[in-house]
Amino acid sequence: MVTFKEFFSFKSNRFFWLNLVAMIIVVIAIALGTLQWLDNYTRHGEAVVVPNVKGLPMRQAENEIYKQSLKAVAIDSSYVKGMPPGAILEQNPAGGSKVKEGRTVYLTINMDSAPKVSVPDIMDNSSLRQAEAKLRALGFRVTEPEYISGEKDWVYSVTYKGRTLNAGDKVPHEALLTLHVGNGNDELTNDSTLTDSTAIGDDDTPVVDKSWF
């Protein structure tokens, strides 16, 4: 039986040194085990390359992403003229990036058709310059104006494919619109009641009937 005094005798008690060595070994083992667990949990040093799927159809893009043990999620849509409907416009992370397995790649896809935009209130409410500026700011295209009788450079109506539009009507983004603008000629009809008061006769001299004398 080891007494309390003998247990704490540093120089002569071998049990102290054995316990000390055992404690050190246990601490080292716990530290190494924890580091190994963290490496496995975080997959330290393991990375995959994100494929570049921009321009690909959605289904093909998903297949390419899944091959790399990644996930694909479409989070947004936009419209780019000339790109096929459903094609990938943007991705995050970008193609070529190195990420850990299981990471989600967020995708933006191209819409099937151009979004529709409301026509602003410019009919009989704006000059040609103001109307063109407002329309172009919203993404519309504008043809050469068609001039009609009215106040010069005043917009009286807007048409799209021959259809007269009202404020608030929705037409496709980048639609080609035509403005009907006054040419400055207010055509006034002549008053038919006006006569030339001087056109009574060629000779202004009064004619006297001498038969009365």
C-alpha positions as CSV (number, residue, x, y, z in Angstrom):
1,M,0.0,0.0,0.0
2,V,1.5,3.4,-1.1
3,T,1.2,6.1,1.5
4,F,0.3,9.7,0.7
5,K,3.8,10.8,1.5
6,E,5.4,8.2,-0.7
7,F,3.2,9.0,-3.7
8,F,4.4,12.6,-3.7
9,S,8.0,11.8,-3.2
10,F,9.3,13.2,-6.6
11,K,12.8,11.8,-6.5
12,S,12.1,8.3,-5.2
13,N,8.5,7.5,-6.1
14,R,8.2,5.8,-9.5
15,F,4.4,6.0,-9.5
16,F,4.5,9.7,-9.8
17,W,6.6,9.6,-13.0
18,L,4.5,6.8,-14.5
19,N,1.3,8.8,-13.9
20,L,2.9,11.9,-15.3
21,V,4.1,10.1,-18.5
22,A,0.6,8.5,-18.8
23,M,-1.1,11.9,-18.5
24,I,1.2,13.4,-21.2
25,I,0.5,10.5,-23.5
26,V,-3.3,10.8,-23.0
27,V,-3.2,14.6,-23.7
28,I,-1.2,14.1,-26.9
29,A,-3.5,11.3,-28.0
30,I,-6.6,13.5,-27.4
31,A,-5.0,16.4,-29.3
32,L,-4.1,14.2,-32.3
33,G,-7.5,12.6,-32.3
34,T,-9.2,16.0,-32.2
35,L,-7.1,17.3,-35.1
36,Q,-7.9,14.2,-37.1
37,W,-11.6,14.5,-36.5
38,L,-11.6,18.1,-37.5
39,D,-9.7,17.3,-40.7
40,N,-12.3,14.6,-41.6
41,Y,-15.2,16.8,-40.6
42,T,-14.1,19.8,-42.6
43,R,-12.5,17.7,-45.4
44,H,-9.3,19.7,-45.0
45,G,-7.3,19.8,-48.2
46,E,-10.1,18.3,-50.3
47,A,-11.4,20.6,-53.1
48,V,-13.2,20.2,-56.4
49,V,-13.2,22.6,-59.4
50,V,-16.5,24.3,-60.2
51,P,-17.3,23.6,-63.9
52,N,-18.0,26.6,-66.2
53,V,-21.7,26.1,-67.2
54,K,-22.4,29.6,-68.6
55,G,-24.3,29.3,-71.8
56,L,-25.4,25.7,-71.2
57,P,-29.0,24.6,-71.0
58,M,-30.2,24.2,-67.4
59,R,-30.4,20.4,-67.5
60,Q,-26.9,20.0,-68.9
61,A,-25.5,22.5,-66.4
62,E,-27.0,20.6,-63.5
63,N,-25.5,17.4,-64.8
64,E,-22.0,19.0,-65.1
65,I,-22.3,20.4,-61.6
66,Y,-23.5,17.1,-60.0
67,K,-20.5,15.3,-61.6
68,Q,-18.3,17.3,-59.3
69,S,-20.3,16.4,-56.2
70,L,-21.8,19.9,-56.1
71,K,-25.4,21.1,-55.9
72,A,-27.1,23.4,-58.4
73,V,-29.9,25.9,-57.6
74,A,-31.5,28.5,-59.9
75,I,-32.1,31.6,-57.9
76,D,-32.8,34.3,-60.5
77,S,-33.8,34.9,-64.1
78,S,-33.1,37.6,-66.6
79,Y,-33.4,38.2,-70.3
80,V,-30.6,38.5,-72.8
81,K,-31.6,38.9,-76.5
82,G,-30.0,36.2,-78.7
83,M,-29.4,33.7,-75.9
84,P,-31.5,30.5,-75.9
85,P,-34.3,30.3,-73.4
86,G,-33.2,28.5,-70.2
87,A,-29.5,29.1,-70.9
88,I,-27.3,29.9,-67.9
89,L,-26.4,33.6,-67.8
90,E,-24.4,33.7,-64.5
91,Q,-23.1,31.4,-61.9
92,N,-21.7,31.8,-58.4
93,P,-19.1,30.5,-57.6
94,A,-17.6,31.2,-61.0
95,G,-16.3,28.4,-63.2
96,G,-12.8,27.3,-62.3
97,S,-13.1,28.1,-58.6
98,K,-12.0,25.5,-56.1
99,V,-14.6,24.7,-53.4
100,K,-15.4,21.8,-51.1
101,E,-17.6,19.0,-52.1
102,G,-21.3,19.6,-51.5
103,R,-21.1,23.3,-52.1
104,T,-24.1,24.9,-53.8
105,V,-23.6,26.6,-57.2
106,Y,-26.2,29.4,-57.7
107,L,-27.4,30.0,-61.2
108,T,-29.2,32.7,-63.2
109,I,-31.1,31.5,-66.2
110,N,-32.4,33.3,-69.4
111,M,-36.1,33.9,-69.6
112,D,-38.2,32.5,-72.4
113,S,-39.3,35.9,-73.6
114,A,-38.6,39.6,-73.0
115,P,-40.2,41.0,-69.8
116,K,-43.0,43.5,-70.4
117,V,-42.7,47.1,-69.3
118,S,-45.4,49.7,-68.7
119,V,-45.6,52.6,-71.2
120,P,-45.2,55.9,-69.4
121,D,-47.7,58.7,-69.5
122,I,-46.3,60.7,-72.5
123,M,-49.4,60.9,-74.7
124,D,-50.5,64.5,-75.1
125,N,-48.3,65.2,-72.1
126,S,-44.7,65.5,-73.4
127,S,-42.5,67.0,-76.0
128,L,-40.8,64.8,-78.6
129,R,-37.5,65.1,-76.8
130,Q,-38.9,64.3,-73.3
131,A,-40.9,61.3,-74.6
132,E,-37.9,59.8,-76.4
133,A,-35.7,60.2,-73.3
134,K,-38.3,58.5,-71.1
135,L,-38.9,55.6,-73.5
136,R,-35.2,54.9,-74.1
137,A,-34.5,55.0,-70.3
138,L,-37.0,52.1,-69.9
139,G,-35.3,50.1,-72.6
140,F,-37.7,50.8,-75.5
141,R,-36.6,51.6,-79.0
142,V,-38.1,54.5,-81.0
143,T,-38.6,54.8,-84.7
144,E,-38.5,58.0,-86.7
145,P,-41.6,60.0,-85.6
146,E,-44.7,60.3,-87.7
147,Y,-45.8,63.9,-88.1
148,I,-49.4,64.9,-88.0
149,S,-51.2,68.3,-87.8
150,G,-50.7,69.8,-84.4
151,E,-48.5,71.8,-82.1
152,K,-44.8,71.4,-83.2
153,D,-42.9,68.6,-81.6
154,W,-45.8,67.7,-79.2
155,V,-46.5,64.0,-78.8
156,Y,-50.1,63.1,-79.4
157,S,-50.0,59.3,-79.4
158,V,-47.8,56.2,-79.4
159,T,-48.2,53.1,-81.4
160,Y,-46.7,49.6,-81.3
161,K,-47.2,47.4,-84.4
162,G,-50.0,49.6,-85.5
163,R,-51.8,49.5,-82.2
164,T,-52.4,52.8,-80.3
165,L,-51.1,52.5,-76.7
166,N,-52.4,54.1,-73.5
167,A,-50.4,55.0,-70.5
168,G,-49.8,51.9,-68.4
169,D,-50.1,49.4,-71.2
170,K,-47.4,46.7,-71.0
171,V,-45.4,45.9,-74.1
172,P,-42.2,43.8,-74.4
173,H,-38.9,45.2,-73.3
174,E,-37.0,46.7,-76.3
175,A,-40.2,47.0,-78.2
176,L,-40.1,49.3,-81.3
177,L,-42.5,52.2,-80.7
178,T,-43.6,55.0,-83.0
179,L,-44.4,58.5,-81.8
180,H,-47.0,60.6,-83.5
181,V,-45.9,64.2,-83.3
182,G,-47.3,67.6,-84.3
183,N,-45.7,69.2,-87.3
184,G,-46.5,72.8,-86.3
185,N,-49.2,73.2,-88.9
186,D,-52.6,73.8,-87.3
187,E,-54.8,73.5,-90.4
188,L,-57.5,76.2,-90.1
189,T,-60.5,76.0,-92.4
190,N,-61.5,79.1,-94.2
191,D,-64.7,80.7,-92.9
192,S,-67.2,80.4,-95.7
193,T,-69.2,83.3,-94.3
194,L,-66.4,85.8,-95.0
195,T,-66.8,87.7,-98.3
196,D,-64.8,90.4,-100.0
197,S,-66.7,93.5,-99.2
198,T,-64.9,95.4,-101.9
199,A,-66.1,93.0,-104.6
200,I,-69.3,95.0,-105.2
201,G,-68.5,96.2,-108.6
202,D,-65.6,97.3,-110.7
203,D,-66.9,100.9,-110.9
204,D,-67.3,102.7,-107.5
205,T,-69.2,105.6,-109.1
206,P,-72.9,105.5,-108.2
207,V,-75.3,105.1,-111.1
208,V,-78.0,107.8,-111.4
209,D,-81.4,107.0,-113.0
210,K,-82.1,110.1,-115.1
211,S,-85.6,109.0,-115.7
212,W,-86.6,110.6,-112.5
213,F,-85.8,114.1,-113.7
